Amino acid sequence: MIKKLFGGIKMTWLKVILFAVAAGVVTALAAMYIPDGNSFHEIAVSFEAWILFAIIIIANCDKPLEAACKTFVFFLISQPLVYLIQVPFSYMGWSLFGYYRYWFMITLLTFPGAFLGWFIKKDNIWSGLILSVMLVLLVLLGMGYLEDTIRNFPRHLVSTLFCFVQVPLYIFGILKDKKARWLAGIISIVAVLGIGWYQLHQPAMDMITTVDLDESKYAVDETWTVTAADEKISTAELDMMDEGDYFLRLHLYEKGPNVITLQDGAGNEYHLTISYEDDYGVRIIEE
């Protein structure tokens, strides 16, 4: 079955077009009817399923130029179709195509990407290196989903498994050369460890928001200062708008409460307790 999938299909132009139409229809339906945050909704916004689609086409082409052309046409048909189907049902109407700009840039990159990607079929050390580019991207996506799954189980559990299952599937389903397999496998493991280490050393959240200050209570000028009780939870700074009014810029790292202290030029202090809650966003309590 795997051998058939990656090299046993006669990838005619008719099959490419039908494949593109089917992918576009399924993705549009997922975007419209599957809630955001669900693993099956991700086909409409993320790469992991489209990596699989592209590799299936590439692996079943006989020449690099053929792979480049057919992969490019696949994306050129499928991605606009995703938005075209949604237009009659969206309040945005034709403005929805504003989101296509991002995928159009990706579509342009599929031509050189697929041309180079075809050389994974040569089954040598370079094949392992070229394939590793896609493997690292899958690991990056998978680790992001894994972090979300751990914090909000079982959210994105299927997406996590889908990304990580593809890694050995390509290594053992496409590559036969042992050196190529070892290289791709080692690069994938290093990617998992490196990205995992990076995630462990990142704050639980990383969000910047702004808060308007009541001028009747806080006559802020250049003499005022602001400090945060615990800068591991959040930091704060005063910034000025073009009109000359000041506002509070908050950088949130954790959801817990933190006390922000405003001090005017005369030494008077004003305390604000801030916290972030999933259901309500940023909450501020004036003391």
Stockholm file with secondary structure:
# STOCKHOLM 1.0

chainA/1-287         MIKKLFGGIKMTWLKVILFAVAAGVVTALAAMYIPDGNSFHEIAVSFEAWILFAIIIIANCDKPLEAACKTFVFFLISQPLVYLIQVPFSYMGWSLFGYYRYWFMITLLTFPGAFLGWFIKKDNIWSGLILSVMLVLLVLLGMGYLEDTIRNFPRHLVSTLFCFVQVPLYIFGILKDKKARWLAGIISIVAVLGIGWYQLHQPAMDMITTVDLDESKYAVDETWTVTAADEKISTAELDMMDEGDYFLRLHLYEKGPNVITLQDGAGNEYHLTISYEDDYGVRIIEE
#=GR chainA/1-287 SS CHHHHTTCSCCCHHHHHHHHHHHHHHHHHHHHHSCTTSGGGGGGTCSHHHHHHHHHHHHTCSSHHHHHHHHHHHHHHHHHHHHHHHGGGCTTGGGGGGGHHHHHHHHHHHHHHHHHHGGGGGCSHHHHHHHHHHHHHHHHHHHHHHHHHHHSTTTTHHHHHHHHHHHHHHHHHHCCCHHHHHHHHHHHHHHHHHHHHHHHTSCSCCEEEEEECCTTTCCCCTTCEEEESCTTTEEEEEEECTTSCEEEEEEESSSSCEEEEEECTTSCEEEEEEEEETTTEEEEEEC
#=GC SS_cons         CHHHHTTCSCCCHHHHHHHHHHHHHHHHHHHHHSCTTSGGGGGGTCSHHHHHHHHHHHHTCSSHHHHHHHHHHHHHHHHHHHHHHHGGGCTTGGGGGGGHHHHHHHHHHHHHHHHHHGGGGGCSHHHHHHHHHHHHHHHHHHHHHHHHHHHSTTTTHHHHHHHHHHHHHHHHHHCCCHHHHHHHHHHHHHHHHHHHHHHHTSCSCCEEEEEECCTTTCCCCTTCEEEESCTTTEEEEEEECTTSCEEEEEEESSSSCEEEEEECTTSCEEEEEEEEETTTEEEEEEC
//
